[in-house]
Amino acid sequence: MDKYFEYVHTVSFEETNLVGNVYYVNYLRWQGRCREMFLKERAPEVLADLRNDLKLFTLRVDCEFFAEITAFDELSIRMRLAQLAQTQVEFSFDYVRLDPGGGETMVARGGQRVACMRGPNTKTVPARVPEALIRALEPYAAAGL
């Protein structure tokens, strides 16, 4: 199996609804958090570039749900590189509940497409994916990429 970048998260009460299961928007938040932690841990040069001119615009995000999760479930959000184009990157995410005793249950699968842009806010234009980001993502490319 191909490698993935992993962000481990424990679900809290604030992330659940009145019924007790996780509110759907949190899955999308966790995608963003996983991507941010990837940049922090594996591509700090890109973070420095974001403080200057680089912008990462999320163009598309999706999530398909397979099973419910509740407060105090421990999740592994596993990010892979799904596609790399000149100015865009597509990520895939597996949401895996880490069950007591070492088992794993796939609870959702998602994705997002991000465009690299540069320039002032009123004149932002597409830009090539930074080399530092390409290098950091290489180990996480999905099979067949």
N, C-alpha and C positions, 0 to 999 in steps of 0.2 A: 504494500500500500504506500502511496506517496506521502510525503511529509506534510505537516500542517503547523501553523503557528497557533498556539493554544493560549486562550485566556480563560481562567477558571473563576467562576462566579457563584456565590451563594445567594439564592433568592431571598429577598426580605419581604416583610408584610407590606411595606409601601408599594411593592411591585405587583400586588395582587388586587383583585376586584372584590366586590361584596360577596361573591360566591366562594372566593378563596383560591381561584386559579389565577395564573399570571395574565395580566392585561397585555394584549397583543403588541402594543406600541413598545413595550420593554424589549422585545426580541430585536427590534430595529435599533434601539439604543445600545444594546449589547454588541451589535455588529459594529457600530461606530466606536465603541469602547475598545473592542478587540483590534480594530484597525489603528486606533490611536496608540495602544500599548505596543503594537508591532512597530510603529514608527519610533516610539520612544526607545525600545529595546534593540531593534535591528537596523534602524535607519535614522540615527540622530542627525546626520547631515541634511536629511530632508526636512526635519523640524527646523533647523537653522534657516533653510531656504524658504520655509513657510513664513518665517518672521520677516523675511525680506519681500520678495516679489511673487513667489509661487503661491498658487491657490489650487485647492483640490475641490472641485464641484461634484457633488453626488448627483448623477443624472437619473439613476433608477435604483430602486431598492425593492426587494420582495422577500416573502417568507411563506413557506408552506408548513402547516402544523400537522403533526402525527399523533401526539399524545399530550395530555395536560401535565403541567408542573405546578407546584404549590410552594408556599413559603418554606424555606430552609432546604429545598432541594439544591444539590450541588451540581452545577453545570460546567461542562467543558465546551466553550465556543471555539471551534476549529476552523481557522481561515486558510484557504488555499488561493493561489493565483489561478483563475479560470481562463483568462485571456489577456494578452498584452498587445496593444496597438501602438501606433506612434504617439498619440496624445491621450490615450485612454487606457484604463486598467479595469478589469472585471474580476471581482473576488467572489468565491463561494464560501458559504458558512454552514457547518454542521453543528447542530445543537445537541449535545449528548448529555443525558442525565447520568451522573456517576452514582450508581446504586451502592448501598452498603454491602460489603462483602466483595467488592471489586467488579461487579457487573456494570454493563453500560446499556443504555436505552436511547436510541435516536428519537428525539422528541420534535425536531423541526429541521428544516433545511432552508437556506436563504441565499441571497446574492445581492451584490450591488455593483454598479458601474460608475466609475469616477473619471472625470476629465481633468487634465492638467491645464491650467490657465496661467497667464502672466499679464501684468500691466495694471494700471490704475483701475479702480472700480468702474469708472464710466467707459473705459476703453480696454477691457480685458479681452485677450485673444487666446486661442488654443496654443499650447506649447508642448514640446516633446516631453515624454516621461523622463524625469531626471535619471541619469546613469546610476546614481547612488540608490535610487529606488529599484531600478531594474536588478542591480546586483543583490540587493537585500531580498527581493522576491524570488530569485532563481531557485533556491532550495524548496520553495513551496509551490512550484508549478504542478498543476494537475497532470495526471498521466496522459500522455499523448500530446502535450503542449509543445 
